[in-house]
Amino acid sequence: MVSGVLVPIPSSLQARGGVRDGYLSHLNRYPTDTRYLGIVTAMSKSTGSCQGFLHYVFDYETPKTLVIPSIRVGFVFRFIQFLVALYVVGYVCVVQKAYQETDSVISTVTTKVKGFAFTNISDMELRFWDVADYIIPPQGDKTFFVLTNLVMTPGQTQSRCAELPNPSTTCADDCDCIEGYNDPRGNGIRTGLCENYSSTVKTCEVLSWCPLELDTKLPKRALLAAAENFTVLIKNSITYPKFNIHKKNILPHINSSYLNTCEFSRKTDPDCPIFRLRNIVSEAGEDFQDMAVKGGVFGILINWNCDLDWWAGKCHPKYTFRRLDNTHLFNNVAPGYNFRFAKYYKTPKGEEQRTLFKAYGIRFDVIVFGTAGKFGIVPTIVNVGAALSFLSLVPMVVDWFILTCMKKRDLYSRQKVTYLVEEPEKESTSMSTTYGTQ
C-alpha cells in the first residue's frame, strides 16, 4: 500500500471521486484502479533514484576530528611521520640535494707523456726510444697510446712471395691457386703459382709487401718494459655554463717549480696532475708488466661533482682508474690492444721499402664527468610541496590501520563516519499527510 504521494490524473477521471484540484492524494479509496497504482509506484521509484543520484553527486563530506586515546595508534602515527620526515630531510635534501639546480660539465683534455727507454734484442740493434717513438699518434682526443711491445718486419718491398701456411693457402700444384683471388684474411693477391714456403710446405704465391709479417714472434716479456716509469701530465679544463663556473685541475696553488717535482699520490699529493703509469695501473689492481705484453685499454676517470652552495666545500677533481677492456679468464678471445703502422724510405737505388710494426701497448682514455648543483628556489618549492603531500597521506594510512587492524575497529568506524539527517519542514510534513478527497 502506497500513501502520501501526489500525482496528476486525467480530468475524465475526476468525476469518479477521490479527486481534488486534479490530483489523487490517496489510493486506498480506489483499490480496483491497479493500473494507476502501478504508474504511481514507478514514478515513485524514478523519483527515489534521481534523489539518490543527486545525493551521491552533491553530498558534502567534511573531516571530523576524532580523538583516540591510544598509545598504540599514536605511536603508529608519529612513527610514519618520522619515516616521511627522515626520507625528505635525509635522502631528498642531504643525499640527492633535490633543492638544487644542476648543470653538466663541459671539458677539454690535453696530455703530455715523458720518459725514455733502451732496447737491446737479437732482432734489432741497440735502440734508444723517446716520446716521438712510443707515443702513437702524437696527439689524441682525450686519449694517448703508449707502445710497450712490438713485432717488427724490416726491409719489406712490393714483390712476390709464398703465403704463410694455413689450411686455405697450402697447395700441391698451380691448379690449387686461383689467380687474382683476394682473401681478406690473407696477406696479398694470389698470382696463380704454387711455391715452396719451406723444404716441406708449399703455399700459393701472393703479390704483397715481402717478406711477410710473422706476428707469432711476439716477445714474451714486453720490449718496452721500462714504460712503467713514464709519467703523464694531464691538463683538464672544465666549465659549467649555467653557473658561469670555470675551473682546471691545475689548482691555483700549483706553480712551475711544484710541477717539476710533484707526482700524484692519493695519500701524500692528491692534487698533483702528473701520474706515473705504473701507479695508474696498480691502483686498478692490475700488473703493468703483464698488461704490457699484449696491451689493453685503461680509463683515467676525473670526477668533477661540485656543490656550489656557499656553505659547501671546495670544488676539486677526484681521480680514479679502471681497466676497460675484457679480461675474462674463460672468454678472453683476442685479448689486448694492437695495431699496425709502417715507416717508409727509399734505398740508394731508388727502391721503396718499409719497416712494418705491429704495435702492442696500453691506450689510456681520459674520461671527464660531473654535475654541479646550486640552491634554486623552484626545485626547493617543488620538493617542499612533495614533502607536504607525503605528510598529508599519513592520516589516511593510520585510518586504514585503525579500521582494519584494531580490535575496536567497529566502534571506531561508527564514530568515524556520521551521516547527517536533516529534520523535514513542518509544511512539508502537513502536505504529506493531507488526503485529496472532497
C-alpha positions as CSV (number, residue, x, y, z in Angstrom):
1,M,0.0,0.0,0.0
2,V,1.4,3.4,-1.0
3,S,0.3,6.7,0.6
4,G,1.3,10.3,0.8
5,V,2.2,10.6,-2.9
6,L,0.6,13.3,-5.1
7,V,0.3,12.6,-8.9
8,P,-1.7,14.3,-11.7
9,I,-4.6,12.4,-13.2
10,P,-6.7,12.9,-16.3
11,S,-9.7,15.2,-15.9
12,S,-12.1,12.5,-17.2
13,L,-11.4,10.5,-14.1
14,Q,-12.1,13.3,-11.7
15,A,-15.8,12.6,-11.7
16,R,-15.3,9.2,-10.1
17,G,-14.5,10.8,-6.8
18,G,-11.5,11.0,-4.6
19,V,-10.2,13.9,-6.6
20,R,-9.4,17.4,-5.5
21,D,-7.8,20.0,-7.8
22,G,-7.0,17.4,-10.4
23,Y,-4.8,15.3,-8.1
24,L,-5.2,11.9,-6.5
25,S,-3.9,12.1,-2.9
26,H,-4.8,8.7,-1.5
27,L,-5.3,5.4,-3.4
28,N,-6.9,3.3,-0.7
29,R,-10.3,4.5,-1.7
30,Y,-10.0,3.0,-5.2
31,P,-8.4,-0.4,-4.9
32,T,-9.7,-1.5,-8.2
33,D,-7.7,1.0,-10.2
34,T,-4.5,-1.1,-10.2
35,R,-3.2,0.4,-13.4
36,Y,-2.9,3.8,-11.8
37,L,-1.3,2.3,-8.8
38,G,1.5,0.8,-11.0
39,I,2.0,4.2,-12.6
40,V,2.3,5.9,-9.3
41,T,4.7,3.2,-7.9
42,A,7.0,3.5,-11.0
43,M,7.1,7.3,-10.7
44,S,8.0,6.9,-7.0
45,K,11.0,4.7,-7.8
46,S,12.2,7.0,-10.5
47,T,12.0,10.0,-8.1
48,G,13.9,8.0,-5.5
49,S,16.6,7.1,-8.0
50,C,17.1,10.7,-9.0
51,Q,17.3,11.8,-5.4
52,G,19.9,9.1,-4.7
53,F,22.0,10.3,-7.7
54,L,21.7,13.9,-6.5
55,H,22.8,12.9,-3.0
56,Y,25.8,11.0,-4.4
57,V,26.9,13.9,-6.5
58,F,26.2,16.9,-4.2
59,D,26.5,15.5,-0.7
60,Y,29.3,17.3,1.1
61,E,31.8,15.4,3.2
62,T,33.9,17.2,5.8
63,P,36.6,15.9,8.1
64,K,35.6,15.0,11.6
65,T,38.1,15.3,14.5
66,L,38.1,12.0,16.4
67,V,40.5,11.9,19.3
68,I,41.5,8.3,20.1
69,P,43.3,7.9,23.5
70,S,45.5,5.0,22.3
71,I,49.3,4.9,22.7
72,R,49.4,2.2,20.0
73,V,47.6,4.3,17.4
74,G,49.6,7.4,18.4
75,F,52.9,5.5,18.1
76,V,52.0,4.3,14.6
77,F,51.0,7.9,13.5
78,R,54.2,9.5,14.8
79,F,56.4,6.7,13.5
80,I,55.1,7.1,10.0
81,Q,55.5,10.9,10.2
82,F,59.1,10.3,11.3
83,L,59.8,8.0,8.4
84,V,58.4,10.6,5.9
85,A,60.5,13.4,7.5
86,L,63.6,11.1,7.5
87,Y,63.1,10.4,3.8
88,V,62.6,14.1,2.9
89,V,65.4,15.5,5.0
90,G,67.9,12.7,4.9
91,Y,67.6,11.3,1.4
92,V,65.9,14.0,-0.7
93,C,67.7,17.0,0.8
94,V,71.0,15.7,2.1
95,V,71.8,12.8,-0.3
96,Q,70.1,13.8,-3.5
97,K,70.3,17.6,-2.9
98,A,67.0,18.0,-4.7
99,Y,66.7,21.6,-3.6
100,Q,69.5,22.5,-6.1
101,E,69.5,23.4,-9.8
102,T,72.1,21.3,-11.7
103,D,74.3,21.6,-14.8
104,S,76.5,19.1,-16.6
105,V,80.2,19.5,-17.1
106,I,81.9,20.6,-20.4
107,S,85.6,19.8,-20.5
108,T,88.7,19.6,-22.6
109,V,91.8,17.5,-22.0
110,T,95.4,17.6,-23.2
111,T,98.2,15.2,-22.2
112,K,102.0,15.2,-22.3
113,V,104.0,11.9,-21.7
114,K,107.6,11.9,-20.7
115,G,110.2,9.2,-20.4
116,F,112.8,7.2,-22.4
117,A,114.0,3.6,-22.7
118,F,116.7,1.4,-24.3
119,T,116.2,-1.9,-26.0
120,N,118.8,-4.5,-27.0
121,I,117.4,-7.6,-28.5
122,S,118.6,-10.0,-31.2
123,D,116.2,-8.9,-33.9
124,M,117.3,-5.3,-33.8
125,E,120.4,-3.3,-32.8
126,L,120.7,-1.3,-29.6
127,R,118.0,1.4,-29.8
128,F,117.0,4.4,-27.8
129,W,113.3,5.2,-27.5
130,D,111.9,8.6,-26.7
131,V,108.4,10.2,-26.8
132,A,108.4,10.6,-30.6
133,D,108.9,6.8,-30.9
134,Y,106.4,5.3,-28.4
135,I,103.5,7.8,-28.4
136,I,101.4,7.0,-31.4
137,P,99.8,9.2,-32.6
138,P,101.5,12.3,-31.1
139,Q,98.1,14.0,-30.4
140,G,94.9,12.3,-29.4
141,D,91.4,13.4,-28.4
142,K,91.2,12.7,-24.7
143,T,93.4,9.6,-25.2
144,F,97.0,8.6,-25.6
145,F,98.7,5.4,-26.5
146,V,102.0,4.1,-25.0
147,L,103.9,1.5,-27.0
148,T,105.0,-1.4,-24.8
149,N,105.7,-4.3,-27.2
150,L,106.0,-4.9,-30.9
151,V,106.7,-7.2,-33.8
152,M,108.9,-5.6,-36.4
153,T,109.3,-6.7,-40.0
154,P,112.1,-4.6,-41.7
155,G,113.1,-4.4,-45.4
156,Q,109.7,-5.0,-47.0
157,T,109.3,-4.3,-50.7
158,Q,106.4,-4.8,-53.1
159,S,107.2,-8.1,-54.7
160,R,106.1,-11.8,-54.9
161,C,106.5,-14.3,-52.1
162,A,104.9,-17.5,-50.8
163,E,101.9,-17.0,-48.5
164,L,102.1,-18.0,-44.8
165,P,101.0,-21.6,-44.4
166,N,97.5,-22.4,-43.2
167,P,94.8,-24.8,-44.4
168,S,93.5,-22.4,-47.0
169,T,96.8,-21.4,-48.5
170,T,98.7,-24.7,-48.8
171,C,98.8,-26.3,-52.2
172,A,100.2,-29.2,-54.2
173,D,100.4,-27.5,-57.7
174,D,99.4,-24.4,-59.5
175,C,95.8,-25.7,-60.0
176,D,95.1,-25.2,-56.3
177,C,95.9,-21.5,-56.6
178,I,93.3,-19.2,-58.3
179,E,95.0,-16.2,-60.0
180,G,93.7,-12.9,-58.7
181,Y,92.0,-14.3,-55.7
182,N,92.0,-12.0,-52.7
183,D,91.5,-13.5,-49.3
184,P,90.7,-10.7,-46.8
185,R,92.3,-12.8,-44.1
186,G,95.5,-13.4,-46.2
187,N,98.4,-11.2,-47.0
188,G,98.1,-10.4,-50.7
189,I,96.6,-11.2,-54.1
190,R,97.3,-14.7,-55.5
191,T,99.4,-15.0,-58.7
192,G,98.2,-18.5,-59.5
193,L,101.5,-20.1,-58.8
194,C,102.3,-22.7,-56.1
195,E,105.7,-22.0,-54.5
196,N,107.9,-23.5,-51.8
197,Y,107.4,-21.9,-48.4
198,S,109.9,-24.3,-46.9
199,S,111.5,-27.6,-47.7
200,T,108.4,-29.4,-46.7
201,V,105.5,-27.0,-47.3
202,K,104.2,-25.4,-50.4
203,T,101.8,-22.4,-50.5
204,C,100.2,-20.1,-53.0
205,E,102.3,-17.2,-54.2
206,V,101.0,-13.7,-53.5
207,L,101.7,-10.2,-54.6
208,S,102.3,-8.2,-51.4
209,W,104.9,-6.5,-49.2
210,C,107.5,-9.1,-48.8
211,P,108.9,-10.7,-46.7
212,L,105.5,-11.2,-45.0
213,E,105.0,-10.4,-41.3
214,L,105.2,-13.3,-38.9
215,D,103.4,-12.0,-35.8
216,T,103.8,-15.2,-33.8
217,K,107.2,-14.0,-32.7
218,L,105.8,-11.7,-30.1
219,P,108.3,-11.2,-27.2
220,K,107.1,-12.9,-24.0
221,R,108.4,-10.0,-22.0
222,A,107.4,-6.5,-23.0
223,L,110.0,-4.9,-25.2
224,L,109.5,-1.5,-23.6
225,A,109.1,-2.8,-20.0
226,A,110.6,0.5,-18.8
227,A,107.4,2.3,-19.9
228,E,106.0,1.7,-16.4
229,N,108.2,4.5,-15.2
230,F,106.9,7.0,-17.8
231,T,104.9,9.9,-16.5
232,V,102.0,11.8,-18.0
233,L,100.8,15.3,-17.3
234,I,97.1,15.7,-17.7
235,K,95.7,19.2,-18.2
236,N,91.9,19.3,-17.8
237,S,89.8,22.5,-18.0
238,I,86.1,22.4,-17.3
239,T,83.1,24.8,-17.3
240,Y,79.6,24.8,-16.0
241,P,77.9,27.3,-18.4
242,K,74.7,27.6,-16.4
243,F,76.5,28.9,-13.4
244,N,79.4,30.6,-15.3
245,I,81.9,28.5,-13.4
246,H,85.4,27.8,-14.9
247,K,88.0,25.5,-13.3
248,K,91.0,23.4,-14.1
249,N,92.8,20.5,-12.4
250,I,96.0,22.5,-12.1
251,L,94.9,24.3,-8.9
252,P,95.7,27.9,-8.0
253,H,98.4,27.0,-5.5
254,I,100.3,24.9,-8.1
255,N,103.3,26.6,-9.8
256,S,106.0,25.6,-12.3
257,S,108.5,24.6,-9.6
258,Y,105.9,22.4,-7.9
259,L,105.1,20.6,-11.2
260,N,108.8,19.8,-11.8
261,T,108.9,17.8,-8.5
262,C,105.4,16.5,-7.7
263,E,103.9,13.1,-8.5
264,F,100.3,12.1,-7.9
265,S,99.8,10.1,-4.7
266,R,96.4,9.6,-3.2
267,K,97.7,9.9,0.3
268,T,100.5,12.5,0.1
269,D,99.9,14.5,-3.0
270,P,96.3,14.1,-4.3
271,D,96.4,17.5,-6.2
272,C,99.3,16.8,-8.5
273,P,98.3,16.3,-12.2
274,I,101.4,14.2,-13.0
275,F,100.9,10.5,-12.9
276,R,103.3,7.6,-13.1
277,L,101.9,4.9,-15.5
278,R,102.9,2.0,-13.1
279,N,100.9,3.6,-10.3
280,I,97.8,4.2,-12.5
281,V,97.7,0.5,-13.4
282,S,98.4,-0.8,-10.0
283,E,95.7,1.3,-8.4
284,A,93.2,-0.6,-10.5
285,G,94.5,-3.9,-9.3
286,E,96.5,-4.8,-12.5
287,D,100.1,-5.6,-13.1
288,F,101.8,-3.3,-15.6
289,Q,104.3,-5.9,-16.9
290,D,101.6,-8.5,-17.6
291,M,99.4,-6.0,-19.3
292,A,102.3,-4.6,-21.4
293,V,102.9,-7.9,-23.3
294,K,99.7,-7.7,-25.3
295,G,98.4,-4.3,-24.4
296,G,95.0,-3.2,-23.1
297,V,92.7,-0.2,-22.6
298,F,92.8,1.8,-19.4
299,G,90.5,4.5,-18.1
300,I,91.6,7.6,-16.2
301,L,88.3,8.9,-14.7
302,I,88.1,12.6,-13.5
303,N,85.1,13.3,-11.3
304,W,84.0,17.0,-11.2
305,N,80.9,16.7,-9.0
306,C,80.6,20.1,-7.3
307,D,78.4,21.6,-4.7
308,L,78.4,25.3,-5.4
309,D,76.5,26.5,-2.3
310,W,78.4,28.9,-0.1
311,W,78.3,26.5,2.9
312,A,79.7,23.6,0.9
313,G,83.3,22.6,0.4
314,K,85.7,23.4,-2.4
315,C,85.2,22.0,-6.0
316,H,88.3,19.8,-6.7
317,P,88.7,16.9,-9.2
318,K,88.8,13.3,-7.9
319,Y,90.8,10.8,-9.8
320,T,90.0,7.0,-10.2
321,F,91.5,4.4,-12.5
322,R,89.9,1.3,-14.1
323,R,90.8,-1.2,-16.8
324,L,88.2,-1.0,-19.6
325,D,88.9,-3.9,-22.0
326,N,87.8,-7.5,-21.5
327,T,89.9,-9.6,-19.0
328,H,87.5,-12.5,-18.5
329,L,89.5,-15.7,-17.8
330,F,87.2,-18.1,-19.7
331,N,86.2,-15.8,-22.6
332,N,89.3,-13.9,-23.4
333,V,89.3,-14.1,-27.2
334,A,91.7,-11.7,-29.0
335,P,93.0,-10.1,-25.8
336,G,94.9,-6.8,-25.5
337,Y,95.2,-3.9,-27.9
338,N,97.4,-3.6,-31.0
339,F,97.5,-2.0,-34.4
340,R,100.0,-1.8,-37.4
341,F,101.9,1.2,-38.8
342,A,104.9,1.5,-41.2
343,K,107.8,3.7,-41.8
344,Y,108.8,4.2,-45.4
345,Y,112.1,5.0,-47.0
346,K,114.0,4.6,-50.3
347,T,117.1,2.6,-50.9
348,P,120.2,4.2,-52.7
349,K,118.9,2.5,-55.9
350,G,115.5,4.4,-55.5
351,E,113.6,1.3,-54.5
352,E,110.8,1.9,-52.0
353,Q,111.0,-0.1,-48.8
354,R,109.3,0.0,-45.5
355,T,109.6,-1.3,-41.9
356,L,106.3,-2.7,-40.7
357,F,105.5,-2.5,-36.9
358,K,102.7,-4.4,-35.2
359,A,102.4,-2.3,-32.1
360,Y,101.1,-3.6,-28.8
361,G,100.5,-1.1,-25.9
362,I,98.2,0.5,-23.5
363,R,95.7,3.0,-24.6
364,F,94.7,5.5,-21.8
365,D,91.3,7.1,-22.2
366,V,90.8,10.2,-20.0
367,I,87.0,10.3,-19.1
368,V,85.7,13.5,-17.5
369,F,82.3,13.6,-15.9
370,G,80.5,15.6,-13.3
371,T,77.4,17.6,-12.2
372,A,77.3,20.9,-10.4
373,G,74.5,21.9,-8.1
374,K,73.4,25.2,-6.6
375,F,70.5,26.3,-4.4
376,G,67.4,27.1,-6.5
377,I,64.0,28.4,-5.3
378,V,62.0,26.5,-7.9
379,P,63.2,23.0,-7.0
380,T,63.0,23.9,-3.4
381,I,59.3,24.8,-3.6
382,V,58.6,21.7,-5.7
383,N,60.2,19.4,-3.1
384,V,58.6,21.2,-0.2
385,G,55.2,20.7,-1.8
386,A,56.1,17.0,-2.4
387,A,57.0,16.6,1.3
388,L,53.7,18.2,2.4
389,S,51.8,15.9,0.1
390,F,53.6,12.9,1.7
391,L,52.7,14.1,5.1
392,S,49.0,14.5,4.1
393,L,48.9,10.8,3.3
394,V,49.9,9.8,6.9
395,P,46.4,10.2,8.4
396,M,44.9,8.1,5.6
397,V,47.4,5.3,6.4
398,V,46.6,5.5,10.1
399,D,42.9,5.5,9.4
400,W,43.3,2.3,7.4
401,F,45.3,0.8,10.2
402,I,42.6,1.7,12.8
403,L,39.7,0.4,10.7
404,T,41.3,-2.9,9.7
405,C,43.9,-3.9,12.3
406,M,42.5,-2.7,15.7
407,K,40.2,-4.8,17.8
408,K,37.7,-2.0,18.3
409,R,37.5,-1.2,14.6
410,D,33.7,-1.4,14.6
411,L,33.4,1.2,17.3
412,Y,35.9,3.4,15.5
413,S,34.1,3.0,12.3
414,R,30.8,4.1,13.8
415,Q,32.4,7.2,15.4
416,K,34.5,8.0,12.3
417,V,31.6,8.2,9.8
418,T,28.3,10.0,10.7
419,Y,25.5,10.7,8.2
420,L,23.6,13.9,9.0
421,V,19.8,13.6,8.5
422,E,18.0,17.0,8.4
423,E,14.6,17.3,10.1
424,P,11.8,17.9,7.5
425,E,10.0,21.2,7.5
426,K,6.5,21.4,9.1
427,E,4.8,22.5,5.9
428,S,6.2,19.5,4.0
429,T,5.0,17.2,6.8
430,S,1.5,18.5,6.7
431,M,1.3,18.1,2.9
432,S,2.5,14.6,3.0
433,T,-0.4,13.6,5.3
434,T,-3.2,15.5,3.6
435,Y,-5.8,13.5,1.7
436,G,-7.1,14.7,-1.6
437,T,-10.9,13.9,-1.0
438,Q,-13.8,16.2,-1.4
